[in-house]
Amino acid sequence: MLFKPRQKKYHFPMQISVNEQRIEQVKETVFLGVVLDEHLTWKPHISQVAEKISKSIGVISRARFFLPKPCLKTLYYCLLYPYLHYCIIVWGSTYKTNLHRLVSLQKRVIRIISKSTFDFNSDPIFKELGLLKLSDVRQLELGKLMFSFNRSVLPSKFNNYFLLIHELRSDVSRWRSLIHSFTHSILIN
């Protein structure tokens, strides 16, 4: 797979071969359960996750007539949450518009679990059920990663992924504990 920006159009085909064996160029591929596309938009992965979640929502929707809320919540954690949680640090940082379908499906299922109407505000339901929104799941996983980095328990491959601000700047400031990645800045105490 050749990763390339969306803006630039490549008009020439790339011919790559290893040991005289031609490698076919593809637009997307699955690696460790995550669908990678050539522009790294994560749209194919999110679409795949949405399809799996939609099937699980049907199961929970039928079960709501027979099971109490705690059992429906357990079904949520068994059937939906693993798909929302898996590698969310990688694909969860995409545009909000790309994540909109998953957010809508998650809101739909919690309304089913709480036996609310389809237009009921979802924030109180998340609090009542003690569930995390998709954005909160990503923040939690990112926080776990930063905590592990700060405690130096990550594999050595991650040593150069992040820098503390005091390693970049010599002045003393209240932002010394800020961790700098090349895309985000995260405060770790």
FENDA-V857521 format. One record per residue. PSI is psi in radians with two decimals (999 if undefined). Layout:
psi:PSI
psi:PSI
//
This chain:
psi:2.39
psi:2.03
psi:2.35
psi:2.71
psi:2.68
psi:-0.56
psi:-0.70
psi:2.34
psi:2.17
psi:2.10
psi:-0.08
psi:2.39
psi:2.42
psi:2.25
psi:1.86
psi:2.34
psi:2.59
psi:2.18
psi:0.76
psi:0.28
psi:2.04
psi:2.33
psi:2.18
psi:2.39
psi:2.29
psi:2.80
psi:-0.44
psi:2.71
psi:2.81
psi:2.22
psi:2.01
psi:0.68
psi:0.02
psi:2.27
psi:2.07
psi:2.28
psi:2.89
psi:-0.34
psi:0.02
psi:0.80
psi:-0.33
psi:0.13
psi:-0.78
psi:-0.65
psi:-0.79
psi:-0.66
psi:-0.74
psi:-0.77
psi:-0.73
psi:-0.68
psi:-0.76
psi:-0.69
psi:-0.68
psi:-0.71
psi:-0.70
psi:-0.58
psi:-0.66
psi:-0.71
psi:-0.82
psi:-0.65
psi:-0.71
psi:-0.57
psi:-0.30
psi:-0.39
psi:-0.32
psi:-0.36
psi:2.58
psi:2.96
psi:-0.77
psi:-0.63
psi:-0.67
psi:-0.63
psi:-0.66
psi:-0.71
psi:-0.69
psi:-0.83
psi:-0.46
psi:-0.71
psi:-0.54
psi:-0.83
psi:-0.70
psi:-0.63
psi:-0.64
psi:-0.54
psi:-0.57
psi:2.05
psi:0.56
psi:-0.40
psi:-0.59
psi:-0.99
psi:-0.24
psi:-0.15
psi:0.19
psi:3.12
psi:2.58
psi:-0.56
psi:-0.58
psi:-0.57
psi:-0.15
psi:-0.71
psi:-0.74
psi:-0.68
psi:-0.75
psi:-0.73
psi:-0.68
psi:-0.74
psi:-0.68
psi:-0.79
psi:-0.60
psi:-0.50
psi:-0.62
psi:-0.78
psi:-0.74
psi:-0.05
psi:0.70
psi:2.94
psi:2.81
psi:-0.33
psi:0.17
psi:2.48
psi:2.28
psi:-0.36
psi:-0.84
psi:-0.53
psi:-0.74
psi:-0.76
psi:-0.77
psi:-0.76
psi:-0.22
psi:0.62
psi:2.66
psi:2.45
psi:2.87
psi:-0.76
psi:-0.61
psi:-0.61
psi:-0.77
psi:-0.77
psi:-0.70
psi:-0.81
psi:-0.65
psi:-0.69
psi:-0.70
psi:-0.73
psi:-0.78
psi:-0.66
psi:-0.78
psi:-0.68
psi:-0.79
psi:-0.55
psi:0.03
psi:0.76
psi:0.05
psi:2.76
psi:2.71
psi:-0.35
psi:-0.44
psi:-0.05
psi:-0.56
psi:0.16
psi:-0.54
psi:2.67
psi:2.55
psi:2.56
psi:-0.65
psi:-0.24
psi:-0.36
psi:-0.60
psi:2.56
psi:-0.33
psi:2.65
psi:2.21
psi:3.03
psi:-0.14
psi:0.34
psi:-0.57
psi:0.12
psi:2.27
psi:2.32
psi:2.09
psi:3.02
psi:0.00
psi:-0.42
psi:2.79
psi:2.32
psi:2.33
psi:2.17
psi:2.21
psi:999
//
